[in-house]
């Protein structure tokens, strides 16, 4: 390996390690080993679309877009605002979410079931009243259905636009069906199981959706005042702009977020694709040296 190759490898390790530490937290290496190395049957085999989607760097954009879309349900936003601690501990919330996704996607069936049971236990304790006086509870199947619908829509949309290998039409339906298995385990009685049902479900929720002051405040926090170091503001801004561009037009309008189609096509999306590719490069282990590969 030449000097440039060594430098590239060191840069890759440093950047990839930094991103992984932020997303996975201090227990990340131990959780990764437990999730991937524990023997036993899995909910999803290596051929399933959910593994490709959830393992791709496009999830950085999809996850942020999902949070913005989810905030449009007043009851869901009230629960997040009062109970999630996303302002006081945003990285902790991200790390818990990423660990849950990794466990249910790649872990053993027993680990996936346990993770879902733990989330349901937490949901049972999350209840309250919105500022307008409407009662909510996180375990409400209808509310869980909205969170799942928004999440699946954003994750799949991000992968199809920014993923390394976009899914075929059949694989897209397979991804929705895969996520439905997790949704049922979380308490969603009848989640959508293909893209047509997913689109219908999103439309069915629209009359309930609006941007409350809490949602607008959360959007400003996520997009304008993110808890990231100064050096990371520019790449985060690119992710944020692409997360907004991924939203349905009506959702961006409700959240008072600008959408300039020409700018998105000429600048925002190409930058999003380039940044996603860079993150993917940083977080993918380099291939072994040629001599070592041949020895194997």
Secondary structure, DSSP 8 states (H G I E B T S, - for coil): --HHHHHHHHHHHHHHHHHHHHHH-TTHHHHHHHHHHS-S-BSS-TTSHHHHHHTSTTHHHHHHHHHHHHTTBHHHHHHHHHHT-TTTTHHHHHHHHHHHHHHHHHSBHHHHHHHHHHHHHHHHH-EEE-TTS-EEETT-HHHHHHHHHHHHHHHHHHHHHH-SS---HHHHHHHHHHHHHHHHHHT-TT---SHHHHHHHHHHHGGGB---HHHHHHHHHHHTS-SS-GGGHHHHHHHHHHHHHHS-HHHHHHTT----HHHIIIIIHHHHHHHHHHHHHHHS-----HHHHHH-
